[in-house]
Amino acid sequence: MSSPVNQVANLKGKLLICHGTSDDNVHFQNAVQLADKLIKACKQFDLMLYPGKKHGIRGQNARIHLFTKITNYFLENL
């Protein structure tokens, strides 16, 4: 599968990026690189960071926050 960083020109609509800063599967720097490319391409996006959370984003109400964020994003943007 090709990286979203290499597909920025093909992305459409408003985008939501949610990322745990301690993710050891998709490193935080990858989210920063994607955000940088999106800005350079004038693509609109929202970035939601979850400090200290790993790839699954769970614990301490983080999962509830994440699912609420995604649900609200769908309702507002689809």
C-alpha positions in Angstrom: 0.0 0.0 0.0 1.3 3.4 -0.8 1.8 6.0 1.8 -0.8 8.8 2.1 2.1 11.3 2.1 2.7 10.3 -1.6 -1.0 10.6 -2.4 -1.7 14.1 -1.1 -2.5 15.5 -4.6 -5.3 12.9 -5.0 -6.9 13.5 -1.6 -10.3 15.3 -1.7 -12.6 16.9 0.8 -11.8 17.9 4.4 -9.6 15.5 6.2 -9.3 14.4 9.8 -6.0 13.0 11.1 -6.0 11.5 14.5 -2.7 10.3 15.9 -1.3 9.0 19.2 2.1 10.7 19.9 3.6 7.4 21.2 2.4 5.3 18.3 5.2 2.8 17.5 3.5 1.4 14.4 2.9 4.7 12.5 5.4 7.1 14.0 4.3 10.6 15.0 6.8 12.1 12.5 4.8 10.5 9.7 1.7 12.5 10.8 3.9 15.6 10.8 5.1 14.9 7.3 1.6 14.3 6.1 0.4 17.6 7.7 3.4 19.4 6.0 2.5 18.1 2.6 -1.2 18.9 3.0 -0.3 22.5 3.9 2.0 22.8 0.9 -0.8 21.4 -1.3 -3.4 23.8 0.3 -5.5 20.9 1.4 -7.8 21.5 4.4 -7.5 19.1 7.3 -7.8 18.9 11.1 -5.2 17.2 13.2 -6.2 15.7 16.6 -3.3 14.5 18.7 -3.5 12.1 21.6 -0.5 12.7 23.9 1.2 9.5 25.0 -1.3 7.2 23.2 -0.2 4.4 21.0 -1.7 3.0 17.7 -5.0 1.9 19.2 -5.7 5.2 21.0 -7.3 3.8 24.2 -7.5 4.5 27.9 -8.3 7.5 30.1 -11.4 8.5 28.0 -9.2 8.8 24.9 -11.3 6.2 22.9 -14.5 8.0 23.8 -13.0 11.3 22.8 -11.7 9.8 19.5 -15.0 8.2 18.6 -16.9 11.4 19.4 -14.5 13.4 17.3 -14.9 11.1 14.4 -18.7 11.0 14.7 -19.0 14.8 14.9 -16.6 15.2 12.0 -18.8 12.9 9.8 -21.9 14.8 10.8 -20.3 18.2 10.0 -18.4 17.3 6.8 -20.3 14.6 5.0 
